[in-house]
Amino acid sequence: MATDYDVIVIGCGPAGERAAILAARAGRRVAVIERSEVVGGAAVNWGTIPSKTLRESALFVYSQTRKKLEGIRTEISDEISIQDFMFRKEQVVQRELELINRSLAKHRIDVFRGSGFFVDEHQIAIVGSTGQQRGILRGEIIVISTGSAPNHPPDVPFDGRFVFDSDTILELPSMPRSMVVLGAGVIGVEYAAVFTALGLEVTLVDTRPELLPYLDREIVDRLEQEMLRMGMVVIHDDTYEAIETGTASRPSVICRTKKGNALEADVLLYAIGRDGNTGSLNLDAIGMNSTGRGLIQVNENFQTAHDHIYAVGDVIGYPALASTSMEQGRRAMRHALGLEGINTRLAILPFAIYSIPEVSYVGKTEEQLRESGRDYIVGRGLYAYNPRAQIMSETGGLLKLLFDAETMKLEGAHIVGATASELIHTGLAFLRSGATAMIIADNLYNYPTLSDLYRHAAMEALGQKLARGDLIEGW
């Protein structure tokens, strides 16, 4: 006999949690199936929260060792263990888990431990870690939010000692002295920057000709310059031919690349691609297929081939961010239950890369505007000329604003530098409200602040508009 629910959510990461809570708030009976021992998904336990906590620790060490303020002396231990860094991470993760569990309990959401797989289009069987079936749930609405996992090619010797993926890298048994990072996507760039800041010799291998090709090129160029200045080595357009773990007589890891490089290091982080966690869902039972990477295809409402089955989060692929996954979960549930709500335009969302320095952006890039034939004007605000950045000793950053040349409405905002992930929300507000360069320039900003970069960038854009001989009403 199946237990009936209005909504069943498979996977309790950011997307599943938000979908479940919204459904419960709407008075529906909700069940969550989570195969891990803890809720929160990769975002809380292995990815977003742990890696960003480690990043803050790395920034602290970097500020104390290689970016000291003039006239102030500080000392820090030459040998910091991996346990020292992970202690704070564990505290932050535990606090997040407490908040999630409290929220699930508050909304009376039933949580079942185990893996869920489809029996038919409305029934989900729960299987425990030992393979025994623990029950069957029946749901009118089903949400798949099973997330993703690091890609594991069979020729990469993952061992948790010398070779790691992005889920296991935070379980390093000891602090290495050197690291090779294979893959220069968001995860690879972030971890490469963090471990460089911690003092490791890091080599980042980018499998593509250009770093982060979807970003504004000027922003990426500045990011790469800053990472090189920190001491990172970046290799473009190359990938591994073979990965060999070492012996007592040779380095721990040797990564031989297709271009003939032999990269030696204490450890290697493989960060090329992630696959959707759909292999255990038994999608064949409901006539549904995943892509070659285990991803599920959905429509604009996040519905799958079956109208009552939704999929959200990393399991549907790009952009695979915690922030977008949360909104996808909420939007899918609003559609499924016919609830009213603000439908944020998912095409205008802020993105952040927690590298060192941070990168964040929203809207069009300069390359996109150029390719579309649009006439545009660029305004720049340099951290080097900003008093707050000088105070913070963060002078390598850049705020770049793109405006339509005729209307002077903002088309895109791009930032590389300290607190970029926070500063971008001002650009998001301007972009969504249709603000012009004049509105941005006339805004009042606290002084001294990094936010004042928006005024400087807008002023520069207006100056370029005038230099073209165009009159600006009211200016």
C-alpha positions as CSV (number, residue, x, y, z in Angstrom):
1,M,0.0,0.0,0.0
2,A,1.4,3.4,-1.0
3,T,1.2,6.4,1.3
4,D,-0.5,9.3,-0.5
5,Y,1.0,12.8,-0.8
6,D,0.0,15.9,-2.8
7,V,3.7,16.5,-3.6
8,I,6.7,14.3,-3.6
9,V,10.2,15.9,-3.9
10,I,13.1,13.6,-4.8
11,G,16.3,15.2,-3.5
12,C,16.5,17.9,-0.8
13,G,19.1,20.3,-2.1
14,P,18.4,24.1,-2.7
15,A,15.8,23.4,-5.5
16,G,14.0,20.6,-3.7
17,E,13.9,22.3,-0.4
18,R,12.3,25.5,-1.8
19,A,9.8,23.5,-3.8
20,A,8.8,21.4,-0.8
21,I,8.4,24.4,1.6
22,L,6.4,26.4,-0.9
23,A,4.0,23.4,-1.4
24,A,3.7,23.0,2.4
25,R,2.9,26.7,2.9
26,A,0.2,26.3,0.3
27,G,-1.4,23.6,2.6
28,R,-0.3,20.6,0.6
29,R,0.9,17.3,2.2
30,V,4.5,17.0,1.2
31,A,7.1,14.3,1.3
32,V,10.9,14.6,0.6
33,I,13.1,11.7,-0.3
34,E,16.8,12.2,0.4
35,R,19.4,9.5,-0.2
36,S,22.2,11.2,1.8
37,E,22.4,11.1,5.5
38,V,21.9,14.8,5.6
39,V,19.7,17.2,3.7
40,G,21.0,20.3,1.9
41,G,22.5,18.7,-1.1
42,A,25.9,19.5,-2.6
43,A,25.3,23.2,-2.0
44,V,25.4,22.8,1.8
45,N,27.5,19.7,2.3
46,W,30.1,19.4,-0.4
47,G,29.9,22.5,-2.6
48,T,28.8,26.0,-2.3
49,I,28.8,26.6,1.5
50,P,31.9,24.6,2.4
51,S,34.0,25.9,-0.5
52,K,33.0,29.5,0.2
53,T,33.8,29.1,3.8
54,L,37.3,27.7,2.9
55,R,37.6,30.7,0.5
56,E,37.1,33.1,3.4
57,S,39.8,31.3,5.4
58,A,42.1,31.4,2.4
59,L,41.5,35.2,2.0
60,F,42.4,35.7,5.6
61,V,45.7,33.8,5.2
62,Y,46.5,35.6,2.0
63,S,45.9,39.0,3.7
64,Q,48.2,38.0,6.6
65,T,51.0,36.6,4.5
66,R,51.2,38.3,1.1
67,K,48.9,41.3,1.2
68,K,49.8,43.0,4.4
69,L,48.8,46.6,5.2
70,E,51.6,49.1,5.2
71,G,53.0,49.7,8.7
72,I,51.2,46.8,10.4
73,R,53.1,43.7,11.3
74,T,51.3,40.3,11.7
75,E,52.5,36.8,12.1
76,I,50.8,33.5,11.2
77,S,52.0,29.9,11.6
78,D,54.0,28.6,8.7
79,E,52.3,25.2,9.0
80,I,48.5,25.3,9.0
81,S,46.9,21.9,8.9
82,I,43.9,21.0,6.7
83,Q,42.0,20.4,9.9
84,D,42.5,24.0,10.9
85,F,40.8,25.2,7.8
86,M,38.0,22.5,7.9
87,F,37.1,23.2,11.5
88,R,35.3,26.5,10.6
89,K,33.7,24.8,7.5
90,E,32.2,22.1,9.7
91,Q,30.7,24.8,12.0
92,V,29.1,26.7,9.2
93,V,27.7,23.6,7.5
94,Q,26.3,22.3,10.8
95,R,24.5,25.6,11.3
96,E,23.0,25.5,7.8
97,L,21.8,21.9,8.3
98,E,20.1,22.9,11.6
99,L,18.3,25.7,9.9
100,I,17.1,23.4,7.0
101,N,15.9,20.7,9.3
102,R,14.1,23.2,11.5
103,S,12.4,24.6,8.4
104,L,11.3,21.2,7.2
105,A,10.0,20.3,10.6
106,K,8.2,23.6,11.0
107,H,6.3,23.0,7.8
108,R,5.5,19.4,8.7
109,I,7.3,18.0,5.7
110,D,7.9,14.2,6.0
111,V,11.5,13.3,5.2
112,F,12.3,9.8,4.0
113,R,15.9,8.5,3.9
114,G,16.9,6.5,0.9
115,S,16.9,6.5,-2.9
116,G,13.7,7.1,-4.8
117,F,12.9,5.4,-8.1
118,F,9.8,5.4,-10.2
119,V,7.4,2.5,-10.1
120,D,5.0,4.3,-12.4
121,E,4.1,7.9,-13.2
122,H,2.7,8.6,-9.7
123,Q,4.4,6.0,-7.5
124,I,8.0,6.3,-6.0
125,A,9.6,3.4,-4.2
126,I,12.2,4.1,-1.5
127,V,15.3,1.9,-1.3
128,G,17.7,2.0,1.7
129,S,21.4,2.0,1.5
130,T,21.5,-1.8,1.8
131,G,19.2,-2.2,-1.3
132,Q,16.1,-3.1,0.6
133,Q,12.8,-1.5,-0.3
134,R,11.5,0.7,2.5
135,G,8.1,1.8,1.2
136,I,6.2,3.3,-1.7
137,L,4.8,6.8,-1.9
138,R,2.2,8.1,-4.3
139,G,2.1,11.7,-5.4
140,E,-0.1,13.8,-7.5
141,I,2.8,16.1,-8.3
142,I,6.4,14.9,-8.4
143,V,9.5,17.1,-8.4
144,I,12.9,15.6,-9.4
145,S,15.7,17.6,-7.8
146,T,18.4,15.0,-7.5
147,G,21.3,17.3,-8.4
148,S,24.5,16.3,-10.1
149,A,27.8,14.5,-9.3
150,P,31.4,15.0,-10.6
151,N,32.1,13.2,-13.9
152,H,34.4,10.2,-13.3
153,P,36.1,9.0,-16.4
154,P,37.4,5.4,-16.1
155,D,41.0,6.4,-16.9
156,V,41.2,8.8,-14.0
157,P,42.5,7.1,-10.8
158,F,40.3,8.7,-8.1
159,D,41.7,7.5,-4.8
160,G,40.9,10.2,-2.2
161,R,44.6,10.4,-1.5
162,F,46.3,11.9,-4.5
163,V,43.5,12.4,-7.0
164,F,40.2,14.1,-6.0
165,D,37.0,15.4,-7.5
166,S,35.1,18.6,-6.5
167,D,33.1,16.6,-3.9
168,T,36.1,15.0,-2.2
169,I,38.7,17.8,-2.4
170,L,37.6,19.1,1.0
171,E,38.5,15.8,2.5
172,L,42.2,16.2,1.9
173,P,44.0,14.1,4.5
174,S,46.8,16.7,4.8
175,M,47.7,20.1,3.4
176,P,49.6,19.6,0.1
177,R,52.4,21.9,-1.2
178,S,51.3,21.7,-4.9
179,M,48.2,21.0,-6.9
180,V,47.2,20.5,-10.5
181,V,43.6,21.5,-11.3
182,L,42.2,19.9,-14.4
183,G,39.3,21.9,-15.8
184,A,38.8,25.7,-15.7
185,G,35.1,26.0,-15.3
186,V,33.6,27.8,-12.3
187,I,34.6,25.0,-9.9
188,G,38.1,24.6,-11.2
189,V,38.8,28.4,-11.2
190,E,37.4,28.8,-7.7
191,Y,39.4,26.0,-6.1
192,A,42.6,27.0,-8.0
193,A,42.3,30.5,-6.6
194,V,41.6,29.3,-3.1
195,F,44.6,27.0,-2.9
196,T,46.8,29.5,-4.6
197,A,45.8,32.0,-1.8
198,L,46.7,29.3,0.8
199,G,50.2,29.3,-0.6
200,L,50.2,26.1,-2.8
201,E,51.9,26.0,-6.1
202,V,48.8,25.6,-8.4
203,T,48.7,24.8,-12.1
204,L,45.3,25.3,-13.7
205,V,44.7,23.4,-16.9
206,D,42.0,24.9,-19.1
207,T,40.7,22.5,-21.7
208,R,39.4,25.4,-23.8
209,P,41.4,28.1,-25.7
210,E,39.9,30.8,-23.5
211,L,39.1,30.9,-19.9
212,L,35.4,31.0,-19.0
213,P,34.3,31.8,-22.6
214,Y,30.8,33.0,-21.7
215,L,32.1,35.9,-19.6
216,D,32.9,39.4,-20.9
217,R,36.5,39.1,-22.3
218,E,37.8,42.2,-20.6
219,I,36.7,41.0,-17.2
220,V,38.2,37.5,-17.8
221,D,41.5,39.1,-18.9
222,R,41.7,41.1,-15.7
223,L,40.8,38.0,-13.6
224,E,43.5,36.0,-15.2
225,Q,46.1,38.7,-14.7
226,E,45.2,38.8,-11.0
227,M,45.4,35.0,-10.6
228,L,48.8,35.0,-12.3
229,R,49.9,37.8,-10.0
230,M,49.0,35.6,-7.1
231,G,51.4,32.9,-8.4
232,M,49.0,30.6,-10.3
233,V,50.2,29.0,-13.5
234,V,47.5,28.7,-16.2
235,I,47.7,26.5,-19.3
236,H,45.1,26.9,-22.0
237,D,43.7,24.5,-24.7
238,D,45.1,21.3,-23.2
239,T,43.8,18.3,-21.4
240,Y,45.2,15.1,-19.8
241,E,46.6,12.2,-21.8
242,A,47.2,10.1,-18.7
243,I,47.2,10.6,-14.9
244,E,49.7,8.5,-12.9
245,T,49.8,8.3,-9.1
246,G,53.3,8.3,-7.7
247,T,55.5,6.0,-5.6
248,A,58.1,6.7,-3.0
249,S,60.7,7.5,-5.6
250,R,58.6,10.0,-7.7
251,P,56.0,12.8,-7.3
252,S,52.6,11.9,-5.9
253,V,50.8,12.7,-9.2
254,I,52.1,13.1,-12.7
255,C,49.6,14.5,-15.3
256,R,50.7,14.0,-18.8
257,T,48.8,16.2,-21.2
258,K,48.0,15.9,-24.9
259,K,50.4,18.7,-25.7
260,G,53.3,16.9,-24.1
261,N,53.4,18.6,-20.7
262,A,54.3,16.5,-17.7
263,L,52.8,18.3,-14.7
264,E,53.9,17.1,-11.3
265,A,52.2,17.8,-8.0
266,D,51.3,16.5,-4.6
267,V,47.6,16.2,-5.5
268,L,45.3,16.6,-8.5
269,L,41.8,18.0,-8.6
270,Y,39.7,16.7,-11.6
271,A,37.0,19.3,-12.3
272,I,35.9,18.6,-15.8
273,G,32.1,18.4,-16.0
274,R,29.3,17.1,-13.8
275,D,26.6,14.6,-14.6
276,G,22.9,14.6,-13.6
277,N,22.0,12.1,-10.8
278,T,19.3,10.2,-12.7
279,G,20.8,6.7,-13.1
280,S,18.9,5.3,-10.1
281,L,15.5,6.9,-10.9
282,N,14.3,4.1,-13.2
283,L,13.1,6.6,-15.8
284,D,12.4,3.8,-18.2
285,A,9.4,2.9,-16.1
286,I,7.7,6.1,-17.0
287,G,9.0,6.3,-20.6
288,M,11.4,9.2,-19.9
289,N,14.9,9.5,-21.1
290,S,17.8,11.6,-19.9
291,T,20.6,13.1,-22.0
292,G,24.0,11.5,-22.4
293,R,25.1,13.4,-19.3
294,G,22.2,12.3,-17.2
295,L,20.3,15.5,-17.5
296,I,16.5,15.9,-17.8
297,Q,14.9,18.1,-20.4
298,V,12.1,20.5,-19.3
299,N,10.0,23.2,-20.7
300,E,9.8,26.8,-19.6
301,N,7.6,25.8,-16.6
302,F,10.1,23.0,-15.6
303,Q,7.7,20.2,-16.7
304,T,9.1,17.0,-18.1
305,A,7.5,14.8,-20.7
306,H,4.8,14.2,-18.1
307,D,2.9,17.4,-17.1
308,H,2.7,16.5,-13.4
309,I,6.5,15.6,-13.1
310,Y,8.8,18.5,-12.8
311,A,12.6,18.7,-12.7
312,V,14.7,21.6,-11.2
313,G,18.2,22.4,-10.2
314,D,21.5,20.9,-11.4
315,V,19.7,17.8,-12.8
316,I,18.4,20.0,-15.7
317,G,21.9,21.5,-16.4
318,Y,22.9,25.1,-17.0
319,P,23.2,27.4,-15.1
320,A,23.3,24.9,-12.1
321,L,23.7,27.6,-9.5
322,A,22.2,27.5,-6.0
323,S,20.4,30.8,-6.5
324,T,18.8,29.8,-9.8
325,S,18.0,26.3,-8.5
326,M,16.0,27.8,-5.6
327,E,14.0,30.0,-8.0
328,Q,13.4,27.1,-10.3
329,G,12.0,25.1,-7.4
330,R,9.7,27.9,-6.4
331,R,8.6,28.6,-9.9
332,A,7.9,24.9,-10.7
333,M,5.7,24.6,-7.6
334,R,3.8,27.8,-8.3
335,H,3.0,26.5,-11.8
336,A,2.1,23.0,-10.5
337,L,-0.3,24.4,-7.8
338,G,-1.6,27.4,-9.7
339,L,-0.1,29.8,-7.2
340,E,0.3,33.5,-7.9
341,G,3.7,35.0,-7.4
342,I,6.4,37.2,-8.9
343,N,7.9,35.4,-11.9
344,T,11.4,36.6,-11.9
345,R,12.7,36.8,-15.5
346,L,15.2,33.9,-15.4
347,A,17.1,35.5,-18.3
348,I,18.1,38.4,-16.1
349,L,19.8,36.8,-13.1
350,P,23.0,37.6,-11.4
351,F,25.9,35.2,-11.7
352,A,28.9,35.0,-9.4
353,I,32.2,33.1,-9.5
354,Y,33.9,33.0,-6.1
355,S,37.4,33.1,-7.4
356,I,40.0,35.4,-6.0
357,P,39.2,38.1,-7.0
358,E,35.4,37.5,-7.4
359,V,33.6,37.9,-10.7
360,S,30.0,38.7,-11.0
361,Y,27.8,39.8,-13.9
362,V,24.2,40.3,-15.1
363,G,22.9,41.1,-18.6
364,K,24.7,41.3,-21.9
365,T,28.4,41.1,-22.5
366,E,30.2,43.4,-24.8
367,E,30.8,40.5,-27.2
368,Q,27.1,39.7,-27.3
369,L,26.2,43.3,-28.1
370,R,28.9,43.5,-30.8
371,E,27.7,40.2,-32.5
372,S,24.1,41.4,-32.5
373,G,25.1,44.6,-34.3
374,R,23.9,46.8,-31.5
375,D,25.6,50.2,-31.0
376,Y,26.7,50.5,-27.4
377,I,28.8,52.6,-25.0
378,V,31.0,51.3,-22.3
379,G,31.6,53.0,-18.9
380,R,34.3,51.7,-16.5
381,G,34.9,52.3,-12.9
382,L,38.4,51.3,-11.8
383,Y,39.0,50.0,-8.2
384,A,42.4,51.7,-8.5
385,Y,40.7,55.2,-8.4
386,N,38.2,54.3,-5.7
387,P,39.0,55.5,-2.1
388,R,37.3,52.5,-0.5
389,A,39.3,50.1,-2.7
390,Q,42.5,51.9,-1.7
391,I,41.6,51.6,2.0
392,M,40.9,47.9,1.5
393,S,44.1,47.4,-0.6
394,E,42.0,46.0,-3.4
395,T,43.0,48.0,-6.4
396,G,43.0,45.5,-9.2
397,G,39.3,45.4,-9.8
398,L,37.0,46.8,-12.5
399,L,33.3,47.6,-12.8
400,K,32.1,47.6,-16.4
401,L,28.7,48.9,-17.5
402,L,27.3,48.5,-21.0
403,F,24.7,51.0,-22.3
404,D,22.5,51.2,-25.4
405,A,24.1,54.0,-27.4
406,E,20.8,55.6,-28.3
407,T,18.7,55.3,-25.2
408,M,21.6,55.0,-22.7
409,K,19.7,52.3,-20.9
410,L,21.8,49.8,-19.0
411,E,22.3,46.5,-20.9
412,G,24.9,44.7,-18.8
413,A,27.0,45.0,-15.6
414,H,30.2,43.1,-15.1
415,I,32.6,43.2,-12.1
416,V,35.9,41.6,-11.2
417,G,37.2,42.5,-7.8
418,A,36.5,42.5,-4.1
419,T,32.8,41.9,-3.1
420,A,31.7,41.6,-6.8
421,S,29.0,39.1,-5.8
422,E,27.4,41.7,-3.5
423,L,28.0,44.8,-5.8
424,I,26.2,43.1,-8.7
425,H,22.8,43.4,-7.1
426,T,22.9,47.1,-7.6
427,G,23.5,46.5,-11.3
428,L,20.6,44.0,-11.3
429,A,18.2,46.5,-9.8
430,F,19.3,49.1,-12.3
431,L,19.0,46.7,-15.2
432,R,15.5,45.4,-14.3
433,S,14.2,48.9,-13.7
434,G,15.4,50.1,-17.1
435,A,17.8,52.7,-15.6
436,T,19.8,55.0,-17.8
437,A,23.4,56.2,-17.4
438,M,22.0,59.5,-16.1
439,I,19.9,57.8,-13.4
440,I,22.9,55.8,-12.3
441,A,25.2,58.8,-12.3
442,D,22.6,60.9,-10.4
443,N,22.1,58.3,-7.6
444,L,23.6,59.2,-4.3
445,Y,26.1,56.7,-3.0
446,N,27.7,56.5,0.5
447,Y,31.3,57.7,0.5
448,P,33.7,56.0,0.5
449,T,32.2,52.9,-0.9
450,L,32.8,50.5,-3.7
451,S,29.2,51.1,-4.8
452,D,30.4,54.6,-5.9
453,L,32.1,52.8,-8.9
454,Y,28.6,52.7,-10.5
455,R,28.6,56.6,-10.6
456,H,32.1,56.8,-12.0
457,A,31.3,54.2,-14.7
458,A,28.0,55.9,-15.7
459,M,29.8,59.3,-15.8
460,E,32.4,57.9,-18.1
461,A,29.7,56.5,-20.4
462,L,27.9,59.8,-20.5
463,G,31.1,61.6,-21.3
464,Q,31.6,59.2,-24.3
465,K,28.0,60.0,-25.4
466,L,28.8,63.7,-25.4
467,A,32.1,63.1,-27.2
468,R,30.1,61.7,-30.0
469,G,28.3,65.0,-30.4
470,D,25.0,63.6,-29.0
471,L,22.9,65.8,-26.7
472,I,21.7,64.4,-23.5
473,E,18.5,66.0,-22.2
474,G,19.0,67.4,-18.7
475,W,22.7,66.9,-18.7
